[in-house]
């Protein structure tokens, strides 16, 4: 169930039975306890980057821990979903609050990028492996809807050297100069806690 307003305060959705504006929308789908799991999600509006539906908007959300990443198509009443571990290509994902922001660019040419931050306990994408919670950042571009369910969509990935993150959450924003700022906490040196700020161009 969703509630939405436009920037001018008008209802965001249309009732398909009478074509009238409404602030409310609900979607039903078959429930499978193994494949559909949601727990305190965070979300944002994303745009597709492809030749057919370039710039078309969808609602994307990520649940905490090892639940789901979902892409909602309000116009066609469809939900595209995959497990967060599969979306992030990380194993034993433990994030209690993921970071996700749209990435602005000085030269946007029909492509839309998004930054995601996760906390993972074990990482095995390129053969490496660690114990202890670690911060991972990804840059993603959404292509077709089918690609979301079946293909890894990130274009770059960064794993930090810090381990033993405390709180298992990340926060992120981008400055007007397009610097990406990540914030998280870590436990180092016999339970001495540090607040970490990482800045990327």
C-alpha positions as protocol buffer text, in pm:
chain_id: "A"
residue {
  index: 1
  type: UNK
  ca { x: 0 y: 0 z: 0 }
}
residue {
  index: 2
  type: UNK
  ca { x: 132 y: 344 z: -98 }
}
residue {
  index: 3
  type: UNK
  ca { x: 39 y: 707 z: -47 }
}
residue {
  index: 4
  type: UNK
  ca { x: 176 y: 972 z: -285 }
}
residue {
  index: 5
  type: UNK
  ca { x: 151 y: 1343 z: -362 }
}
residue {
  index: 6
  type: UNK
  ca { x: 296 y: 1545 z: -648 }
}
residue {
  index: 7
  type: UNK
  ca { x: 519 y: 1847 z: -589 }
}
residue {
  index: 8
  type: UNK
  ca { x: 214 y: 2075 z: -631 }
}
residue {
  index: 9
  type: UNK
  ca { x: 16 y: 1882 z: -368 }
}
residue {
  index: 10
  type: UNK
  ca { x: -214 y: 1701 z: -613 }
}
residue {
  index: 11
  type: UNK
  ca { x: -268 y: 1322 z: -574 }
}
residue {
  index: 12
  type: UNK
  ca { x: 10 y: 1121 z: -736 }
}
residue {
  index: 13
  type: UNK
  ca { x: -191 y: 817 z: -853 }
}
residue {
  index: 14
  type: UNK
  ca { x: -497 y: 758 z: -1073 }
}
residue {
  index: 15
  type: UNK
  ca { x: -778 y: 521 z: -986 }
}
residue {
  index: 16
  type: UNK
  ca { x: -786 y: 282 z: -1282 }
}
residue {
  index: 17
  type: UNK
  ca { x: -1160 y: 215 z: -1237 }
}
residue {
  index: 18
  type: UNK
  ca { x: -1267 y: 578 z: -1294 }
}
residue {
  index: 19
  type: UNK
  ca { x: -942 y: 754 z: -1401 }
}
residue {
  index: 20
  type: UNK
  ca { x: -971 y: 1003 z: -1112 }
}
residue {
  index: 21
  type: UNK
  ca { x: -675 y: 1129 z: -913 }
}
residue {
  index: 22
  type: UNK
  ca { x: -612 y: 960 z: -581 }
}
residue {
  index: 23
  type: UNK
  ca { x: -329 y: 975 z: -326 }
}
residue {
  index: 24
  type: UNK
  ca { x: -365 y: 602 z: -256 }
}
residue {
  index: 25
  type: UNK
  ca { x: -245 y: 293 z: -439 }
}
residue {
  index: 26
  type: UNK
  ca { x: -229 y: -75 z: -351 }
}
residue {
  index: 27
  type: UNK
  ca { x: -92 y: -374 z: -535 }
}
residue {
  index: 28
  type: UNK
  ca { x: -151 y: -743 z: -471 }
}
residue {
  index: 29
  type: UNK
  ca { x: 82 y: -1026 z: -567 }
}
residue {
  index: 30
  type: UNK
  ca { x: 116 y: -1394 z: -491 }
}
residue {
  index: 31
  type: UNK
  ca { x: 293 y: -1445 z: -159 }
}
residue {
  index: 32
  type: UNK
  ca { x: 572 y: -1700 z: -133 }
}
residue {
  index: 33
  type: UNK
  ca { x: 733 y: -1712 z: 211 }
}
residue {
  index: 34
  type: UNK
  ca { x: 1070 y: -1804 z: 62 }
}
residue {
  index: 35
  type: UNK
  ca { x: 1084 y: -1534 z: -205 }
}
residue {
  index: 36
  type: UNK
  ca { x: 884 y: -1235 z: -79 }
}
residue {
  index: 37
  type: UNK
  ca { x: 1019 y: -1085 z: 242 }
}
residue {
  index: 38
  type: UNK
  ca { x: 998 y: -724 z: 356 }
}
residue {
  index: 39
  type: UNK
  ca { x: 1135 y: -566 z: 672 }
}
residue {
  index: 40
  type: UNK
  ca { x: 1149 y: -189 z: 733 }
}
residue {
  index: 41
  type: UNK
  ca { x: 1249 y: -91 z: 380 }
}
residue {
  index: 42
  type: UNK
  ca { x: 1402 y: 233 z: 250 }
}
residue {
  index: 43
  type: UNK
  ca { x: 1328 y: 344 z: -104 }
}
residue {
  index: 44
  type: UNK
  ca { x: 1355 y: 601 z: -382 }
}
residue {
  index: 45
  type: UNK
  ca { x: 1229 y: 676 z: -731 }
}
residue {
  index: 46
  type: UNK
  ca { x: 1462 y: 542 z: -1004 }
}
residue {
  index: 47
  type: UNK
  ca { x: 1471 y: 592 z: -1381 }
}
residue {
  index: 48
  type: UNK
  ca { x: 1554 y: 334 z: -1644 }
}
residue {
  index: 49
  type: UNK
  ca { x: 1853 y: 383 z: -1873 }
}
residue {
  index: 50
  type: UNK
  ca { x: 1774 y: 211 z: -2200 }
}
residue {
  index: 51
  type: UNK
  ca { x: 1666 y: 291 z: -2556 }
}
residue {
  index: 52
  type: UNK
  ca { x: 1306 y: 174 z: -2517 }
}
residue {
  index: 53
  type: UNK
  ca { x: 1189 y: 322 z: -2185 }
}
residue {
  index: 54
  type: UNK
  ca { x: 1467 y: 568 z: -2105 }
}
residue {
  index: 55
  type: UNK
  ca { x: 1377 y: 798 z: -1815 }
}
residue {
  index: 56
  type: UNK
  ca { x: 1063 y: 606 z: -1715 }
}
residue {
  index: 57
  type: UNK
  ca { x: 1019 y: 616 z: -1336 }
}
residue {
  index: 58
  type: UNK
  ca { x: 970 y: 328 z: -1093 }
}
residue {
  index: 59
  type: UNK
  ca { x: 974 y: 293 z: -717 }
}
residue {
  index: 60
  type: UNK
  ca { x: 1267 y: 91 z: -581 }
}
residue {
  index: 61
  type: UNK
  ca { x: 1303 y: -29 z: -222 }
}
residue {
  index: 62
  type: UNK
  ca { x: 1553 y: -229 z: -16 }
}
residue {
  index: 63
  type: UNK
  ca { x: 1463 y: -408 z: 307 }
}
residue {
  index: 64
  type: UNK
  ca { x: 1702 y: -453 z: 597 }
}
residue {
  index: 65
  type: UNK
  ca { x: 1914 y: -767 z: 635 }
}
residue {
  index: 66
  type: UNK
  ca { x: 1863 y: -1062 z: 399 }
}
residue {
  index: 67
  type: UNK
  ca { x: 1517 y: -972 z: 269 }
}
residue {
  index: 68
  type: UNK
  ca { x: 1417 y: -831 z: -71 }
}
residue {
  index: 69
  type: UNK
  ca { x: 1499 y: -562 z: -322 }
}
residue {
  index: 70
  type: UNK
  ca { x: 1180 y: -467 z: -510 }
}
residue {
  index: 71
  type: UNK
  ca { x: 1103 y: -261 z: -818 }
}
residue {
  index: 72
  type: UNK
  ca { x: 739 y: -143 z: -841 }
}
residue {
  index: 73
  type: UNK
  ca { x: 571 y: -65 z: -1173 }
}
residue {
  index: 74
  type: UNK
  ca { x: 262 y: 131 z: -1065 }
}
residue {
  index: 75
  type: UNK
  ca { x: 128 y: 176 z: -1421 }
}
residue {
  index: 76
  type: UNK
  ca { x: 115 y: -198 z: -1495 }
}
residue {
  index: 77
  type: UNK
  ca { x: 55 y: -326 z: -1138 }
}
residue {
  index: 78
  type: UNK
  ca { x: 370 y: -536 z: -1135 }
}
residue {
  index: 79
  type: UNK
  ca { x: 644 y: -603 z: -881 }
}
residue {
  index: 80
  type: UNK
  ca { x: 991 y: -717 z: -987 }
}
residue {
  index: 81
  type: UNK
  ca { x: 1178 y: -869 z: -696 }
}
residue {
  index: 82
  type: UNK
  ca { x: 1497 y: -1045 z: -598 }
}
residue {
  index: 83
  type: UNK
  ca { x: 1675 y: -1123 z: -274 }
}
residue {
  index: 84
  type: UNK
  ca { x: 1906 y: -844 z: -154 }
}
residue {
  index: 85
  type: UNK
  ca { x: 2203 y: -1083 z: -153 }
}
residue {
  index: 86
  type: UNK
  ca { x: 2139 y: -1142 z: -523 }
}
residue {
  index: 87
  type: UNK
  ca { x: 2089 y: -772 z: -598 }
}
residue {
  index: 88
  type: UNK
  ca { x: 2408 y: -668 z: -419 }
}
residue {
  index: 89
  type: UNK
  ca { x: 2602 y: -983 z: -518 }
}
residue {
  index: 90
  type: UNK
  ca { x: 2714 y: -1001 z: -155 }
}
residue {
  index: 91
  type: UNK
  ca { x: 2691 y: -1297 z: 77 }
}
residue {
  index: 92
  type: UNK
  ca { x: 2559 y: -1277 z: 432 }
}
residue {
  index: 93
  type: UNK
  ca { x: 2431 y: -921 z: 392 }
}
residue {
  index: 94
  type: UNK
  ca { x: 2357 y: -779 z: 738 }
}
residue {
  index: 95
  type: UNK
  ca { x: 2266 y: -414 z: 679 }
}
residue {
  index: 96
  type: UNK
  ca { x: 2008 y: -270 z: 918 }
}
residue {
  index: 97
  type: UNK
  ca { x: 1985 y: 48 z: 710 }
}
residue {
  index: 98
  type: UNK
  ca { x: 2115 y: 65 z: 355 }
}
residue {
  index: 99
  type: UNK
  ca { x: 2219 y: 393 z: 194 }
}
residue {
  index: 100
  type: UNK
  ca { x: 2073 y: 474 z: -147 }
}
residue {
  index: 101
  type: UNK
  ca { x: 2080 y: 801 z: -340 }
}
residue {
  index: 102
  type: UNK
  ca { x: 2045 y: 915 z: -701 }
}
residue {
  index: 103
  type: UNK
  ca { x: 2379 y: 1024 z: -844 }
}
residue {
  index: 104
  type: UNK
  ca { x: 2375 y: 1366 z: -1008 }
}
residue {
  index: 105
  type: UNK
  ca { x: 2611 y: 1437 z: -1296 }
}
residue {
  index: 106
  type: UNK
  ca { x: 2746 y: 1744 z: -1473 }
}
residue {
  index: 107
  type: UNK
  ca { x: 2668 y: 1576 z: -1806 }
}
residue {
  index: 108
  type: UNK
  ca { x: 2360 y: 1354 z: -1781 }
}
residue {
  index: 109
  type: UNK
  ca { x: 2323 y: 1190 z: -2124 }
}
residue {
  index: 110
  type: UNK
  ca { x: 2024 y: 960 z: -2104 }
}
residue {
  index: 111
  type: UNK
  ca { x: 2182 y: 751 z: -1829 }
}
residue {
  index: 112
  type: UNK
  ca { x: 2083 y: 751 z: -1463 }
}
residue {
  index: 113
  type: UNK
  ca { x: 2309 y: 618 z: -1188 }
}
residue {
  index: 114
  type: UNK
  ca { x: 2242 y: 535 z: -822 }
}
residue {
  index: 115
  type: UNK
  ca { x: 2473 y: 478 z: -527 }
}
residue {
  index: 116
  type: UNK
  ca { x: 2401 y: 203 z: -273 }
}
residue {
  index: 117
  type: UNK
  ca { x: 2585 y: 131 z: 52 }
}
residue {
  index: 118
  type: UNK
  ca { x: 2566 y: -203 z: 234 }
}
residue {
  index: 119
  type: UNK
  ca { x: 2722 y: -388 z: 526 }
}
residue {
  index: 120
  type: UNK
  ca { x: 2830 y: -745 z: 454 }
}
residue {
  index: 121
  type: UNK
  ca { x: 2983 y: -1006 z: 683 }
}
residue {
  index: 122
  type: UNK
  ca { x: 3128 y: -1228 z: 409 }
}
residue {
  index: 123
  type: UNK
  ca { x: 3227 y: -1122 z: 61 }
}
residue {
  index: 124
  type: UNK
  ca { x: 3315 y: -1363 z: -214 }
}
residue {
  index: 125
  type: UNK
  ca { x: 3247 y: -1194 z: -546 }
}
residue {
  index: 126
  type: UNK
  ca { x: 3603 y: -1200 z: -678 }
}
residue {
  index: 127
  type: UNK
  ca { x: 3734 y: -1487 z: -469 }
}
residue {
  index: 128
  type: UNK
  ca { x: 3825 y: -1272 z: -166 }
}
residue {
  index: 129
  type: UNK
  ca { x: 3680 y: -1347 z: 175 }
}
residue {
  index: 130
  type: UNK
  ca { x: 3667 y: -1180 z: 515 }
}
residue {
  index: 131
  type: UNK
  ca { x: 3524 y: -1220 z: 861 }
}
residue {
  index: 132
  type: UNK
  ca { x: 3374 y: -919 z: 1033 }
}
residue {
  index: 133
  type: UNK
  ca { x: 3129 y: -660 z: 904 }
}
residue {
  index: 134
  type: UNK
  ca { x: 3257 y: -449 z: 617 }
}
residue {
  index: 135
  type: UNK
  ca { x: 3121 y: -149 z: 422 }
}
residue {
  index: 136
  type: UNK
  ca { x: 3057 y: -195 z: 48 }
}
residue {
  index: 137
  type: UNK
  ca { x: 2950 y: 77 z: -197 }
}
residue {
  index: 138
  type: UNK
  ca { x: 2804 y: 12 z: -541 }
}
residue {
  index: 139
  type: UNK
  ca { x: 2721 y: 229 z: -842 }
}
residue {
  index: 140
  type: UNK
  ca { x: 2416 y: 97 z: -1028 }
}
residue {
  index: 141
  type: UNK
  ca { x: 2232 y: 162 z: -1352 }
}
residue {
  index: 142
  type: UNK
  ca { x: 1887 y: 14 z: -1413 }
}
residue {
  index: 143
  type: UNK
  ca { x: 1827 y: -116 z: -1765 }
}
residue {
  index: 144
  type: UNK
  ca { x: 1523 y: -322 z: -1859 }
}
residue {
  index: 145
  type: UNK
  ca { x: 1285 y: -454 z: -1595 }
}
residue {
  index: 146
  type: UNK
  ca { x: 1376 y: -814 z: -1679 }
}
residue {
  index: 147
  type: UNK
  ca { x: 1741 y: -721 z: -1639 }
}
residue {
  index: 148
  type: UNK
  ca { x: 1670 y: -621 z: -1279 }
}
residue {
  index: 149
  type: UNK
  ca { x: 1553 y: -971 z: -1192 }
}
residue {
  index: 150
  type: UNK
  ca { x: 1807 y: -1168 z: -1392 }
}
residue {
  index: 151
  type: UNK
  ca { x: 2127 y: -963 z: -1432 }
}
residue {
  index: 152
  type: UNK
  ca { x: 2371 y: -793 z: -1194 }
}
residue {
  index: 153
  type: UNK
  ca { x: 2316 y: -422 z: -1257 }
}
residue {
  index: 154
  type: UNK
  ca { x: 2601 y: -256 z: -1070 }
}
residue {
  index: 155
  type: UNK
  ca { x: 2869 y: -88 z: -1281 }
}
residue {
  index: 156
  type: UNK
  ca { x: 3133 y: -29 z: -1009 }
}
residue {
  index: 157
  type: UNK
  ca { x: 3195 y: -164 z: -662 }
}
residue {
  index: 158
  type: UNK
  ca { x: 3414 y: -56 z: -370 }
}
residue {
  index: 159
  type: UNK
  ca { x: 3483 y: -251 z: -49 }
}
residue {
  index: 160
  type: UNK
  ca { x: 3634 y: -58 z: 242 }
}
residue {
  index: 161
  type: UNK
  ca { x: 3928 y: -177 z: 450 }
}
residue {
  index: 162
  type: UNK
  ca { x: 3747 y: -108 z: 778 }
}
residue {
  index: 163
  type: UNK
  ca { x: 3599 y: -412 z: 948 }
}
residue {
  index: 164
  type: UNK
  ca { x: 3376 y: -470 z: 1249 }
}
residue {
  index: 165
  type: UNK
  ca { x: 3126 y: -199 z: 1165 }
}
residue {
  index: 166
  type: UNK
  ca { x: 2915 y: -99 z: 1464 }
}
residue {
  index: 167
  type: UNK
  ca { x: 2542 y: -41 z: 1420 }
}
residue {
  index: 168
  type: UNK
  ca { x: 2533 y: -214 z: 1079 }
}
residue {
  index: 169
  type: UNK
  ca { x: 2398 y: 95 z: 904 }
}
residue {
  index: 170
  type: UNK
  ca { x: 2522 y: 346 z: 650 }
}
residue {
  index: 171
  type: UNK
  ca { x: 2421 y: 697 z: 548 }
}
residue {
  index: 172
  type: UNK
  ca { x: 2504 y: 882 z: 228 }
}
residue {
  index: 173
  type: UNK
  ca { x: 2454 y: 1215 z: 51 }
}
residue {
  index: 174
  type: UNK
  ca { x: 2603 y: 1402 z: -244 }
}
residue {
  index: 175
  type: UNK
  ca { x: 2722 y: 1764 z: -221 }
}
residue {
  index: 176
  type: UNK
  ca { x: 2657 y: 2038 z: -478 }
}
residue {
  index: 177
  type: UNK
  ca { x: 3015 y: 1975 z: -599 }
}
residue {
  index: 178
  type: UNK
  ca { x: 2913 y: 1611 z: -662 }
}
residue {
  index: 179
  type: UNK
  ca { x: 3126 y: 1465 z: -383 }
}
residue {
  index: 180
  type: UNK
  ca { x: 2975 y: 1148 z: -234 }
}
residue {
  index: 181
  type: UNK
  ca { x: 2986 y: 1138 z: 146 }
}
residue {
  index: 182
  type: UNK
  ca { x: 2936 y: 811 z: 336 }
}
residue {
  index: 183
  type: UNK
  ca { x: 2901 y: 785 z: 713 }
}
residue {
  index: 184
  type: UNK
  ca { x: 2922 y: 476 z: 933 }
}
residue {
  index: 185
  type: UNK
  ca { x: 3057 y: 367 z: 1272 }
}
residue {
  index: 186
  type: UNK
  ca { x: 3322 y: 107 z: 1341 }
}
residue {
  index: 187
  type: UNK
  ca { x: 3458 y: -76 z: 1644 }
}
residue {
  index: 188
  type: UNK
  ca { x: 3839 y: -80 z: 1656 }
}
residue {
  index: 189
  type: UNK
  ca { x: 4116 y: -139 z: 1907 }
}
residue {
  index: 190
  type: UNK
  ca { x: 3952 y: -308 z: 2205 }
}
residue {
  index: 191
  type: UNK
  ca { x: 3605 y: -157 z: 2178 }
}
residue {
  index: 192
  type: UNK
  ca { x: 3710 y: 197 z: 2089 }
}
residue {
  index: 193
  type: UNK
  ca { x: 3439 y: 328 z: 1858 }
}
residue {
  index: 194
  type: UNK
  ca { x: 3496 y: 564 z: 1564 }
}
residue {
  index: 195
  type: UNK
  ca { x: 3260 y: 758 z: 1341 }
}
residue {
  index: 196
  type: UNK
  ca { x: 3391 y: 727 z: 985 }
}
residue {
  index: 197
  type: UNK
  ca { x: 3327 y: 970 z: 701 }
}
residue {
  index: 198
  type: UNK
  ca { x: 3443 y: 860 z: 354 }
}
residue {
  index: 199
  type: UNK
  ca { x: 3439 y: 1106 z: 63 }
}
residue {
  index: 200
  type: UNK
  ca { x: 3444 y: 996 z: -302 }
}
residue {
  index: 201
  type: UNK
  ca { x: 3448 y: 1188 z: -626 }
}
